[in-house]
Amino acid sequence: MKQRIIQEVEQTEQEEKCLTEYKQEMDLLMQEKMAHVEELRQIHADINAVSDGSRFDLERYLAVVVRRECSPSSSEVSNYS
């Protein structure tokens, strides 16, 4: 009976040790996950910033093209004079 209680106590101590290691590993994995989440958030923000900038540049370019296409050239203006 005494030997059985000793084995149970040793087994419980071993399980507690394993549980402590498991919790530490989970904490480290959660920290790593949060670091990856933050990195992805920053990448997404950068992509949006570049995308917004590209849209602005594209819109500005299209405005120039439309002005150029819709405005009469100097030779056309001369022909009307």
VEXDREN-2710 file (C-alpha; in Angstrom, 1 decimal):
% VEXDREN-2710
k/r/px/py/pz
1/MET/0.0/0.0/0.0
2/LYS/2.8/2.4/0.9
3/GLN/4.7/1.6/-2.3
4/ARG/1.5/2.2/-4.3
5/ILE/1.1/5.7/-2.7
6/ILE/4.7/6.5/-3.4
7/GLN/4.3/5.5/-7.1
8/GLU/1.1/7.6/-7.3
9/VAL/2.9/10.6/-5.8
10/GLU/5.9/10.2/-8.2
11/GLN/3.5/9.8/-11.1
12/THR/1.6/13.0/-10.1
13/GLU/4.9/14.9/-9.8
14/GLN/5.9/13.7/-13.2
15/GLU/2.6/14.8/-14.7
16/GLU/2.9/18.2/-13.0
17/LYS/6.3/18.6/-14.5
18/CYS/5.0/17.7/-17.9
19/LEU/2.1/20.0/-17.5
20/THR/4.4/22.9/-16.5
21/GLU/6.6/22.2/-19.6
22/TYR/3.4/22.1/-21.8
23/LYS/2.2/25.4/-20.4
24/GLN/5.6/27.0/-21.0
25/GLU/5.7/25.7/-24.6
26/MET/2.2/27.0/-25.2
27/ASP/3.2/30.4/-23.9
28/LEU/6.2/30.4/-26.2
29/LEU/4.0/29.3/-29.2
30/MET/1.4/32.0/-28.4
31/GLN/4.2/34.7/-28.3
32/GLU/5.5/33.4/-31.6
33/LYS/2.0/33.4/-33.1
34/MET/1.4/37.0/-31.9
35/ALA/4.7/38.1/-33.4
36/HIS/3.6/36.5/-36.7
37/VAL/0.2/38.2/-36.5
38/GLU/1.9/41.5/-36.0
39/GLU/4.3/40.9/-38.9
40/LEU/1.3/40.0/-41.1
41/ARG/-0.6/43.1/-40.0
42/GLN/2.4/45.3/-40.9
43/ILE/2.8/43.6/-44.2
44/HIS/-0.9/44.2/-44.9
45/ALA/-0.6/47.8/-43.9
46/ASP/2.4/48.2/-46.2
47/ILE/0.5/46.6/-49.1
48/ASN/-2.4/48.9/-48.5
49/ALA/-0.1/51.9/-48.4
50/VAL/1.6/50.9/-51.6
51/SER/-1.8/50.0/-53.2
52/ASP/-3.3/53.4/-52.2
53/GLY/-0.2/55.2/-53.5
54/SER/-0.4/53.2/-56.8
55/ARG/-4.1/54.1/-57.1
56/PHE/-3.2/57.8/-56.6
57/ASP/-0.4/57.6/-59.1
58/LEU/-2.7/55.8/-61.6
59/GLU/-5.5/58.3/-61.1
60/ARG/-3.1/61.2/-61.6
61/TYR/-1.7/59.5/-64.7
62/LEU/-5.2/58.9/-66.1
63/ALA/-6.1/62.5/-65.4
64/VAL/-3.1/63.7/-67.4
65/VAL/-4.0/61.3/-70.3
66/VAL/-7.6/62.4/-70.3
67/ARG/-6.6/66.1/-70.3
68/ARG/-4.1/65.4/-73.1
69/GLU/-6.7/63.5/-75.2
70/CYS/-9.5/66.0/-74.6
71/SER/-7.5/69.2/-75.0
72/PRO/-7.0/70.3/-78.5
73/SER/-3.4/70.3/-79.6
74/SER/-1.7/73.6/-80.6
75/SER/-2.0/72.6/-84.3
76/GLU/-5.7/72.1/-83.9
77/VAL/-6.0/75.5/-82.3
78/SER/-4.1/77.0/-85.2
79/ASN/-6.4/75.4/-87.7
80/TYR/-9.5/77.1/-86.0
81/SER/-8.0/80.6/-86.1
END
